[in-house]
Amino acid sequence: MEKSPFDIVIVGAGAAGLTTAIAAGRGQSKNLKILLVDSRGKVGAKILVSGGTRCNVTNRKVTPFDFQGGPSHFIKHVLEAFTPDQTKRFFEEIGVDLILESTGKYFPVTRSGKTVLEALLKESEKCGVSLKTGFRVTGIEKKGDVFLLRGETGDLLARRVVLATGGLSLPETGSDGMGLSMAASLGHTLIKTTPALTPLTTNDKDWMELSGITLNAALTFFEDGKKKAECEGSLLFTHFGYSGPVALDISRFFAYSDPKHSPEIEANFLPGHTPEALNKRLEIFRKKHPNKQPKSFFIEEFGLPERFVETFLRKNEGKNPRQLLHPIAHTPLSVTGVVGYRKAEVTAGGVDLKEVRVSTMESKIIPGLYFAGEILDVDGRIGGFNFQWSWSSGTVAGRSAVLKLP
């Protein structure tokens, strides 16, 4: 163990940790000793695998309504402190040109997360940050004005600590929940954690046999018969259940719910069409094509996949064309659960925001302790929102940690 403490130790070299390190390094004017540590030998695994390895850096429009978890005013304040526009400029400054897709998502022009990671690592080194890999922190305590971080291969001392360890999602990337445990050991309240942005599972063989079929759908989540959330987007049928953006977005609500509240998910396979409009289109279609079957109506009028329509009709056998209009927009999906953390892109729950100062990301309980990224009780929908939370919260934490040093 080094006798003199580091000025700042940032635990976790993912998106939030790297951003924190850069913000701290840029903000220093005293030649501070800033150390970034990570348990893995190679860092930034989530950056490399996100967005199908393309790394969806941010979104054209990011608001507090794109997130779940803690109070929206807290999220709003942090997002305003480092906006998507500032994020784009930041990446351009460090050599990562971004391109906007029609979905509103920003990706590096190279379509490679490796470009993003390499630029962040290069910039953190340029800012005077030291990186120590393969160092797993197993515990933390504060002695006077100094933190003692215990590790498997030695101990570290630090005047300020930033926990940017992530949550529990994609454990093969190094997320093992240790940061959450350390926060709890220092007296922080943890909001219940569950997988989010993870596929849904089913035991309905009809839907499983449609593996590979994709269509646009709206999914509505109910508890005790009451609507709690609705998401719309691409739905992918799989051999185990459902995936695609809309299934991933709704998954956090199903995973977070208590079975005693009868959680249910209902699918609308023709979102955007009112019952009146559907009735009218059916009447016109039947007048034009009196001899065609309902299968033709759904395929020709709405472009629904043939295999899907055949399965839907088989599950609603005996109903006339008009009677089919309700179930096509209100189909209860059999959902048995979620795939879990091994396929989750983010963790719902985490450190309670009520115990964190919104303007600095500093703990209200332990002075000198800061948080950034997924470890906090904030989770965004799919589309670059969770990365934006990492960039924003990391920037606030890094800038603040430096300013607080005497």
GIVENKA-V679062 format. One record per backbone hydrogen bond with DSSP energy under -1.0 kcal/mol. NH is the residue of the N-H (numbers start at 0). CO is the residue of the C=O. If there is no record, write none. Layout:
NH CO
NH CO
This chain:
5 156
6 32
7 32
8 159
9 34
10 161
11 36
17 13
18 14
19 15
20 16
21 17
22 18
23 19
24 20
25 21
26 22
34 7
35 129
36 9
37 131
47 43
48 44
49 45
53 50
54 49
56 54
56 105
59 103
65 62
66 63
67 378
69 376
74 70
75 71
76 72
77 73
78 74
79 75
80 76
86 82
87 83
88 84
89 85
90 86
91 87
92 88
93 89
94 91
95 90
98 106
100 104
103 100
105 57
106 98
108 96
110 107
112 52
116 112
117 113
118 114
119 115
120 116
121 117
122 118
123 119
124 120
125 121
126 122
127 124
128 123
129 33
131 35
133 39
134 37
137 149
138 149
140 147
142 145
145 142
146 157
147 140
148 155
149 138
150 153
151 135
155 148
157 146
158 5
160 367
161 8
162 369
163 10
169 340
172 169
173 170
176 166
180 176
181 177
182 178
183 179
184 180
185 181
186 183
187 182
190 349
193 347
195 345
199 241
200 336
201 239
207 203
208 204
209 206
210 207
211 236
212 209
214 234
216 232
217 267
218 230
219 265
220 228
221 263
222 225
223 260
225 222
227 220
228 220
230 218
232 216
234 214
235 242
236 212
237 240
241 199
242 235
245 233
247 243
248 244
249 245
250 246
253 249
254 250
255 251
256 252
260 257
261 258
263 221
265 219
266 330
267 217
268 327
272 269
277 273
278 274
279 275
280 276
281 277
282 278
283 279
284 280
285 281
286 282
287 283
288 284
291 288
295 292
296 292
297 293
298 294
299 295
300 296
302 298
303 297
308 304
309 305
310 306
311 307
312 308
313 309
314 310
316 313
318 315
323 319
324 321
327 323
328 325
330 266
332 264
335 200
338 198
342 339
344 196
345 195
347 193
349 190
350 374
351 188
354 351
355 352
356 361
360 356
362 368
363 354
368 365
369 160
370 360
371 162
375 372
376 350
377 375
378 67
380 65
387 383
388 384
389 385
390 386
391 387
392 388
393 389
394 390
395 391
396 392
397 393
398 394
399 395
400 396
401 397
402 398
403 399
404 401
